[in-house]
Amino acid sequence: MTTSNTPKEILNLLNDIQRRSQQSAAKVSQNDLHGSWTAIGFRIAEHHLLIPLNETREVFTVPSQITNVPKSKPWVYGIANLRGELLPLFDLKYFLYGQATKVNKRSRIVVNNHPDLYSGLLLDEVFGLKHFQQEPEQGGETHDSAISDYISGHIAQQEMQWDVFSFNKLAADQRFLNAAA
């Protein structure tokens, strides 16, 4: 390895490194965009699911201040103030399985991106973004009848089978929309 002593040689070397890095990053970005799919991985009970990234707005920890909603179904978790907006919260595990979520440090709220039903789902655990090299297979069977109506596809990654949960299908369910007790 040769040593560069002059400031001009050092600047030339740094400019060359920057140029090669930018070219390399551009190739990686273009390759990643073709045939890739991203979703948020989460867990409800013992079931590992994905929700498409385009069906979500954000993920945050469970707020400490939640207001109960009187005369509502037990799976209506409450209402929270999220940056000045009232956000209805629903316990997805309670809705699907009839068991209340035990909130802990891994529990999260996922805010949906549905145009007509701004709300958040209380989840047992969120694993973060999951990146896949291909789109999920559409349809298919799931062994869990409680969630089968809300599954839009399946995808596997590193010996893990994921079901794709569709908030849009949940939002179309009259049982979910009728939250009054």
Residue pairs with C-beta under 8 A, 6 or more apart in sequence:
4 10
4 12
4 13
35 133
35 134
35 135
36 131
36 132
36 133
36 134
37 52
37 131
37 132
37 134
37 135
37 136
37 155
38 53
38 129
38 130
38 131
38 132
39 50
39 51
39 52
39 53
39 129
39 130
39 132
39 162
39 164
40 50
40 51
40 53
40 56
40 59
40 110
40 126
40 127
40 128
40 129
40 130
41 48
41 49
41 50
41 126
41 127
41 128
41 129
41 130
41 162
42 48
42 49
42 50
42 51
42 108
42 110
42 123
42 124
42 125
42 126
42 127
42 165
43 49
43 123
43 124
43 125
43 126
43 127
44 92
44 93
44 96
44 97
44 123
44 124
44 147
45 93
45 97
45 99
45 124
47 144
47 147
47 163
48 127
48 160
48 161
48 162
48 163
49 147
49 162
49 163
49 164
49 165
50 130
50 136
50 155
50 162
50 163
50 164
50 165
51 110
51 164
51 165
51 166
51 167
52 164
52 166
53 129
54 113
55 112
55 113
55 114
55 166
55 167
55 168
56 110
56 111
56 112
56 113
56 167
57 111
57 112
57 113
58 110
58 111
59 108
59 109
59 110
59 111
59 126
60 82
60 108
60 109
60 111
61 107
61 108
61 109
62 103
62 107
62 108
62 109
62 122
63 80
63 81
63 82
63 109
65 80
65 81
66 77
66 78
66 79
66 80
66 89
67 78
67 79
67 80
68 78
69 76
69 78
69 79
69 88
69 179
71 180
71 181
72 179
72 180
72 181
73 95
73 178
73 179
73 180
73 181
74 94
74 100
74 181
75 90
75 91
75 92
75 94
75 95
75 179
76 88
76 89
76 90
76 91
76 179
77 89
77 90
77 91
77 94
77 122
78 88
78 89
79 86
79 87
79 88
79 89
80 86
80 87
80 89
80 109
80 120
81 87
82 111
82 120
85 118
87 109
87 111
87 118
87 119
87 120
88 118
88 119
88 120
89 109
89 119
89 120
89 121
89 122
90 119
90 120
90 121
90 122
90 176
90 179
91 100
91 101
91 121
91 122
92 101
92 121
92 122
92 123
93 99
93 100
93 101
93 122
93 123
93 124
94 100
94 101
95 176
96 146
96 147
97 146
101 107
101 122
101 123
101 124
103 122
106 124
106 125
106 126
107 122
107 123
107 124
107 125
108 122
108 123
108 125
108 126
109 120
109 121
109 122
109 123
110 120
110 121
110 123
110 126
111 118
111 119
111 120
112 118
112 119
112 120
112 121
112 167
112 171
113 167
114 167
114 168
114 171
116 171
117 171
117 177
121 167
130 157
130 162
132 155
132 157
134 155
135 155
136 152
136 153
136 154
136 155
136 162
136 164
137 153
137 154
137 155
138 152
138 153
139 152
139 153
140 151
140 153
140 154
141 148
142 148
142 151
142 154
142 163
144 163
147 163
147 165
149 169
149 173
150 165
150 166
150 169
150 170
150 173
151 163
151 164
151 165
151 166
151 169
152 164
152 165
152 166
152 169
153 163
153 164
154 161
154 162
154 163
154 164
155 161
155 162
155 164
156 162
170 176
171 177
